[in-house]
């Protein structure tokens, strides 16, 4: 029986990530990333509102989108259809942070680097390299625009505001990373326990099947059957064995099968051998 503390942790993990016994590990990792991004986006929106940074509707809209994607990925069996909406929302979030919150001097690069670390976790195959390439192009484009047209972005009001924004964002990203690694490690542990339990069940089943197979093999070795063409004498009906010896039919069959014989006389032989014991046919 699982300790109460582990039971509470499993319940909390199921509540955050969905049914961990039904979802695969890559699904749980995607849900964990979504949850952490939703927490970070929500807290950063609150801090932006408190610090009066950027238009409120942009921040709230992006946060609501990420929270909605997290909710849908938690309750669906196919998380892959939410990969593109999530990546698109993150690109919009990076663009918002760059355009509205000070560009390179703000938290833009920090968010972009964090997103580049997330991509290999949630995107499989060669698609991850394509997304990373697009992210690299986007970062290069934004940096080039800021260098050539510095007035295009909304700069921070003062140095104190920029440092406060950087500090707040760094703390929130740290919280998100801690949450993510905690959830993923918990998912790995639960999956390892499930695999261990399945292995024990398979080993038990394999032992039972091996024992039953041995029983069947032993039974088969005890069964004797007559197969092939048997050379039999056309006159006395003796059977010749592989060594060339001739045996009575009943002796040969008893030696090569489980059958046993009891002797009697058929009616024809009885009348032939003992004619006096039978009445003549009235006809």
C-alpha positions in Angstrom: 0.0 0.0 0.0 1.4 3.4 -1.0 2.2 5.8 1.9 -0.3 8.7 2.3 2.3 11.3 1.3 3.0 9.5 -2.0 -0.8 9.1 -2.5 -1.2 12.9 -2.1 1.6 13.6 -4.5 0.1 11.2 -7.1 -3.3 12.9 -6.7 -1.7 16.4 -7.2 0.3 15.2 -10.2 -2.9 13.7 -11.7 -4.7 17.0 -11.0 -2.0 19.0 -12.8 -1.0 16.8 -15.7 -4.1 14.6 -16.2 -4.3 10.8 -15.8 -0.6 9.8 -15.6 -1.6 6.1 -15.9 -3.2 6.8 -19.3 -1.0 9.4 -20.9 2.4 8.6 -22.4 5.5 10.3 -21.1 5.8 12.7 -24.0 2.2 13.8 -23.4 2.9 14.4 -19.7 6.0 16.4 -20.6 4.0 18.6 -23.0 1.3 19.1 -20.4 4.0 19.9 -17.8 5.5 22.5 -20.2 2.1 24.0 -20.8 1.3 24.2 -17.1 4.6 25.9 -16.3 4.2 28.4 -19.2 0.6 29.1 -18.1 1.8 29.8 -14.6 4.7 32.0 -15.8 2.5 33.8 -18.3 -0.2 34.4 -15.7 2.2 35.7 -13.1 4.1 37.9 -15.7 0.8 39.4 -16.8 0.0 40.2 -13.1 3.5 41.8 -12.7 3.1 43.7 -15.9 -0.2 45.1 -14.7 1.3 46.0 -11.3 4.4 47.6 -12.9 2.3 49.2 -15.6 4.3 47.6 -18.4 2.8 47.2 -21.9 -0.8 47.1 -23.0 -2.9 45.0 -20.7 -5.1 43.4 -23.3 -2.1 41.9 -25.1 -0.6 40.3 -22.0 -4.0 39.0 -20.8 -4.9 37.6 -24.2 -1.7 35.7 -24.6 -1.8 34.4 -21.1 -5.4 33.2 -21.6 -4.5 31.5 -24.8 -1.7 29.5 -23.2 -3.9 28.6 -20.2 -6.6 27.4 -22.6 -4.0 25.2 -24.6 -2.8 23.8 -21.2 -6.4 22.9 -20.3 -7.1 21.2 -23.6 -3.8 19.3 -23.6 -4.7 18.0 -20.2 -8.0 16.5 -21.1 -7.3 15.2 -24.6 -5.8 11.9 -25.7 -4.0 13.4 -28.7 -1.8 16.3 -27.6 0.0 16.7 -30.9 -2.8 18.7 -32.4 -2.0 21.4 -29.8 1.7 21.6 -30.7 1.3 24.2 -33.4 -1.1 26.5 -31.4 1.2 26.3 -28.4 4.3 27.2 -30.5 2.4 30.0 -32.3 1.3 31.4 -28.9 4.9 31.3 -27.7 6.1 33.2 -30.8 3.5 35.9 -30.2 4.6 36.0 -26.5 8.2 36.5 -27.5 7.3 39.2 -30.0 5.1 40.9 -27.3 8.0 40.8 -24.8 10.4 42.2 -27.4 8.1 44.9 -28.7 6.4 46.1 -25.6 8.9 45.4 -22.8 12.2 47.0 -23.8 13.6 44.8 -26.6 17.0 43.3 -26.0 17.5 45.4 -22.8 14.4 43.7 -21.4 13.5 40.1 -20.8 13.2 39.3 -24.5 16.4 37.2 -24.8 15.7 35.4 -21.6 12.3 34.3 -22.8 13.6 33.4 -26.2 16.4 31.2 -24.7 13.9 29.5 -22.4 11.6 28.7 -25.4 14.6 27.3 -27.4 15.3 24.9 -24.5 11.6 23.8 -24.5 11.4 23.0 -28.2 13.5 19.8 -28.2 11.3 18.5 -25.3 7.9 19.0 -26.9 8.7 18.6 -30.6 9.8 15.3 -32.1 11.8 14.3 -35.1 13.2 16.8 -37.7 10.4 19.3 -36.9 12.3 20.5 -33.9 15.1 21.7 -36.1 12.7 23.6 -38.3 11.1 25.3 -35.3 14.5 26.2 -33.8 15.5 27.6 -37.2 12.4 29.7 -37.4 13.1 30.9 -33.8 16.6 31.8 -34.8 15.4 33.8 -37.8 12.8 35.6 -35.6 15.4 36.5 -33.0 17.8 37.7 -35.7 15.1 39.8 -37.3 14.0 41.4 -34.0 17.6 42.2 -33.0 18.3 43.7 -36.5 15.2 45.8 -36.4 16.1 47.1 -32.9 19.6 48.0 -34.0 18.5 49.8 -37.1 15.3 51.3 -35.7 15.7 51.6 -31.9 12.6 53.8 -31.7 10.4 51.1 -33.1 10.0 49.3 -29.7 8.7 50.6 -26.4 11.7 51.2 -24.2 11.6 50.9 -20.4 10.8 54.1 -18.6 14.0 54.1 -16.5 16.8 51.9 -15.3 15.0 50.9 -12.1 11.9 49.7 -14.1 14.1 47.6 -16.4 16.0 46.0 -13.5 12.8 45.3 -11.7 11.3 43.7 -14.8 14.4 41.6 -15.3 14.4 40.5 -11.7 10.7 39.6 -11.6 10.9 37.7 -14.9 14.0 35.8 -13.8 12.3 34.7 -10.6 9.2 33.7 -12.4 11.2 31.7 -15.0 13.1 30.0 -12.1 9.8 29.1 -10.5 8.5 27.7 -13.8 11.7 25.6 -14.3 11.4 24.1 -10.8 7.8 23.3 -11.4 8.6 21.7 -14.7 11.4 19.5 -13.4 9.4 18.5 -10.4 6.4 17.4 -12.5 8.6 15.6 -15.1 10.6 13.7 -12.4 7.3 12.7 -10.7 6.0 11.5 -14.0 9.2 9.5 -14.7 9.0 7.9 -11.3 5.3 6.9 -11.7 6.0 5.5 -15.1 9.0 3.5 -13.8 6.8 2.1 -11.0 4.1 1.1 -13.5 6.7 -0.6 -15.7 8.2 -2.4 -12.7 4.7 -3.7 -11.8 4.1 -4.8 -15.4 7.4 -6.6 -15.5 6.6 -8.5 -12.3 3.2 -9.5 -13.7 4.9 -10.6 -17.0 7.5 -12.6 -15.1 4.8 -14.4 -13.1 2.8 -15.1 -16.2 5.9 -16.4 -17.9 6.7 -18.7 -15.0 3.1 -20.1 -15.2 3.3 -20.5 -19.0 6.7 -22.3 -18.6 5.3 -24.7 -16.0 2.3 -25.4 -18.1 4.4 -25.9 -21.2 6.6 -28.4 -19.3 3.5 -30.3 -18.2 2.2 -30.5 -21.8 5.6 -31.5 -23.1 5.8 -34.3 -20.5 2.3 -35.4 -21.4 3.2 -35.5 -25.1 6.3 -37.6 -24.5 4.0 -40.2 -22.7 1.6 -40.4 -25.6 2.5 -43.2 -28.1 0.9 -43.1 -31.6 1.1 -45.3 -34.6 2.0 -43.5 -37.8 3.0 -44.3 -41.3 2.6 -47.5 -43.3 2.8 -50.8 -41.4 3.9 -53.9 -43.3 1.4 -56.7 -42.3 1.3 -60.3 -43.4 -1.5 -61.0 -45.8 -2.0 -64.4 -44.3 -1.4 -64.5 -40.6 -1.7 -60.7 -40.1 1.6 -60.3 -38.2 3.3 -56.9 -38.4 7.0 -56.4 -39.2 8.9 -53.8 -37.1 11.8 -51.7 -38.2 14.3 -54.4 -37.2 12.6 -56.9 -39.4 11.0 -59.0 -36.7 7.4 -60.1 -37.0 5.0 -59.6 -34.1 1.4 -60.5 -33.4 -1.0 -57.6 -34.1 -2.0 -57.2 -30.4 1.6 -57.3 -29.2 2.8 -54.7 -31.7 -0.1 -52.3 -31.0 0.4 -52.7 -27.2 4.1 -51.8 -27.6 3.5 -48.8 -29.7 0.3 -47.3 -28.1 -1.6 -47.1 -24.9 -4.2 -49.5 -26.1 -4.8 -52.9 -24.4 -6.5 -56.0 -25.7 -9.1 -58.4 -24.4 -9.8 -61.6 -26.4 -13.2 -62.8 -27.5 -14.7 -64.5 -30.6 -16.8 -62.9 -33.2 -20.0 -64.8 -34.3 -18.5 -66.1 -37.5 -15.4 -67.5 -35.8 -17.5 -69.0 -33.0 -19.8 -70.9 -35.4 -16.7 -72.1 -37.3 -14.8 -73.3 -34.3 -17.7 -74.6 -32.3 -20.4 -75.6 -34.7 -22.0 -77.9 -32.1 -22.8 -75.0 -29.8 -24.9 -73.2 -32.4 -28.2 -74.2 -33.9 -28.5 -74.6 -37.6 -30.0 -71.7 -39.5 -33.8 -72.4 -40.0 -33.6 -71.1 -43.5 
